[in-house]
Amino acid sequence: GMIRHPADGSQWRKIDRKYKKHFVQETRNIRFGLSTDGMNPFGDLSSRHSMWPVALVIYNLPSWLCMKRKYIMMPLLIQGPRQPGNNIDVYFRPLVDDLKFLWNRSAQMWDAYKREYFTFRAMLFVTIQDYPCAGNTSGQTVKGGCACLQCMLETASKWLRYSKKTVYMRHRRFLPAGHHYCSNTRDFDGTVEKGTAPTQRDGRDIFNEVKDIECIFGKGPSSTSAASKGGEKPFRKKKSIFWELPYWKDLDVRHTIDVMHVEKNVCETLMGILLNIPGKTKDTLNARRDLVDMNIRPELHPQERHNGRQYLPPACYTLSAAKKISLLECLQSV
């Protein structure tokens, strides 16, 4: 009942059903996972040099082997004075051409164990990256009101007046129908949740939306400048080069977020709030003012004292000094 390997997922079985004769019959055909992210090779954050290694993971191997270093290939190494950004497709071109060749025309490979030649094919099963890079590889905007890679135009967002940031709301619609949280207005945003979760978009429908988008690489009019002149920021920045792969429209999940960034960001945020770390906590005066603006959680509204200073009433997660020390001791013991 648990997904321990991509082979346990529905997308793997979907490929098995759809391409049984073309791809699946030969068990030595490879399904790749592609991962990329920027790094600084010199360890100096102020250096004006960017390096983007692109790694291919072989998912045919068992889970305890596929992430080992000796089984990971690096087909590309993108270097330059700045990160590739939206132009990353230019660097992906040779890799995509090879993947198209290995799918459409195949290649004769030698099996050293069985001492025989076989017809080899390969496919790109999924991409893995952090959220900003996911916007570059998918072509979808990952900032603003429609930033979710799955919800897309059905993303529920709200601009906070005092915190000056976009937050994403209506998470209760993903709960089962009739859940008691859906009618709970006091502990959430003051509304009753009547909506349902966004349905899974079919890859062919998304392809029909992006197939006519003209890709303009290089330095040109940015969407930010267009928005500042009164224009609306486009939902999709480009048609990703991966749509050229014949099977890409048949995949349910094409771009995923790596676990490291999710764990790191969520953990840092929680610890910053619990320990009330200056510069890290999200429970600030502006956040409390946004509660006033939204007319929710009156017990947490800031109170002005006679000396003109603002007092923030403690929340349910506010820890005393002794409890903070106890928490740190528990984490240290772990």
Residue pairs with C-beta under 8 A, 6 or more apart in sequence:
2 8
3 9
4 63
5 59
5 62
5 63
5 66
6 12
6 31
6 33
6 59
6 125
6 126
7 59
9 253
10 252
11 125
11 126
11 251
11 252
11 253
12 31
12 125
14 250
14 252
15 23
15 24
15 31
15 123
15 125
15 247
15 250
15 251
16 24
18 250
19 247
22 121
23 29
23 103
23 121
23 123
26 118
26 119
26 120
26 121
28 60
28 109
28 111
28 118
28 120
29 60
29 120
29 121
29 122
29 123
30 58
30 59
30 60
30 120
30 121
30 122
30 123
31 58
31 59
31 60
31 122
31 123
31 125
32 56
32 57
32 58
32 59
32 99
32 122
32 123
32 124
32 125
33 56
33 57
33 59
33 124
33 125
33 126
33 127
33 128
34 54
34 55
34 56
34 57
34 124
34 126
34 127
34 128
35 54
35 55
35 57
35 127
35 128
35 129
35 258
36 52
36 53
36 54
36 55
36 76
36 78
36 88
36 127
36 129
36 133
36 137
37 52
37 53
37 129
37 130
37 133
37 258
38 50
38 51
38 52
38 83
38 133
39 51
39 52
39 53
40 47
40 49
40 50
40 51
41 49
41 51
42 49
48 81
48 82
49 79
49 80
49 81
50 78
50 79
50 80
50 81
50 82
50 83
50 84
51 77
51 78
51 79
52 76
52 77
52 78
52 79
52 83
52 84
52 88
52 91
53 74
53 76
53 77
53 78
54 74
54 75
54 76
54 77
54 78
54 91
54 92
54 95
55 72
55 73
55 74
56 72
56 73
56 74
56 75
57 66
57 67
57 71
57 72
57 128
58 66
58 71
58 72
58 73
59 66
59 125
60 66
61 71
65 71
75 95
75 98
76 91
76 92
76 94
76 95
78 84
78 88
78 91
84 90
84 91
84 136
85 136
86 136
86 217
86 237
86 238
87 217
87 218
88 133
88 136
88 137
89 215
89 217
89 238
89 240
89 241
90 217
92 241
92 242
93 241
96 241
96 242
96 244
96 245
99 122
99 123
99 124
99 245
100 244
100 245
100 246
101 107
102 120
102 121
102 122
102 123
103 121
103 122
103 123
103 245
103 246
103 247
104 246
106 119
106 120
106 121
107 119
107 120
108 117
108 118
108 119
108 120
109 117
109 118
109 119
109 120
110 116
110 117
111 117
111 118
123 245
123 247
124 242
124 245
124 248
125 251
126 251
126 253
126 254
126 255
126 256
127 134
127 137
127 242
127 254
127 255
127 256
128 256
128 257
128 258
129 137
129 255
129 257
129 258
130 257
130 258
130 261
131 142
131 257
131 261
132 142
134 140
134 142
134 149
134 255
134 257
135 141
135 142
135 143
135 237
137 240
137 242
137 255
138 149
138 240
138 254
138 255
139 210
139 213
139 236
139 237
139 238
139 239
139 240
140 149
140 152
140 235
140 236
140 237
141 147
141 223
141 233
141 234
141 235
141 236
141 237
142 149
143 166
144 157
144 166
144 233
145 155
145 157
145 159
145 166
146 152
146 153
146 155
146 157
146 235
147 155
147 157
147 166
147 168
148 155
148 168
149 255
149 257
150 198
150 200
150 201
151 198
152 198
152 201
152 235
153 235
154 198
155 168
156 168
156 169
156 170
156 173
157 166
157 167
157 168
157 169
158 166
158 167
158 168
158 169
159 165
159 166
160 166
160 167
160 286
160 287
160 290
160 293
161 289
161 290
161 293
162 286
162 287
162 289
162 290
162 293
163 284
163 286
163 287
163 290
164 286
169 189
170 193
170 195
172 179
172 181
172 182
172 188
172 193
173 193
173 195
173 196
173 197
174 197
175 181
175 182
175 193
177 196
181 187
181 188
181 193
182 192
182 193
182 194
183 192
183 193
185 191
185 192
188 296
189 294
189 296
190 294
190 295
190 296
200 252
203 248
203 249
203 250
203 251
203 252
203 254
204 249
204 250
206 249
207 243
207 248
207 249
209 236
210 236
210 239
210 240
210 243
211 239
211 243
213 236
213 238
213 239
215 238
215 239
216 238
223 233
223 234
223 237
224 233
226 232
226 233
227 233
242 248
242 254
243 249
248 254
268 280
269 280
269 282
271 277
271 280
272 280
272 281
272 282
273 281
273 282
273 283
273 317
274 317
274 319
274 324
274 327
275 281
275 319
275 324
275 327
275 328
276 283
276 318
276 319
283 312
283 315
285 302
285 310
285 312
288 300
288 301
288 302
288 312
289 302
291 297
291 300
291 301
292 301
292 302
299 313
300 312
300 313
300 315
301 313
302 310
302 311
302 312
302 313
303 310
303 311
303 313
304 310
304 311
305 311
319 327
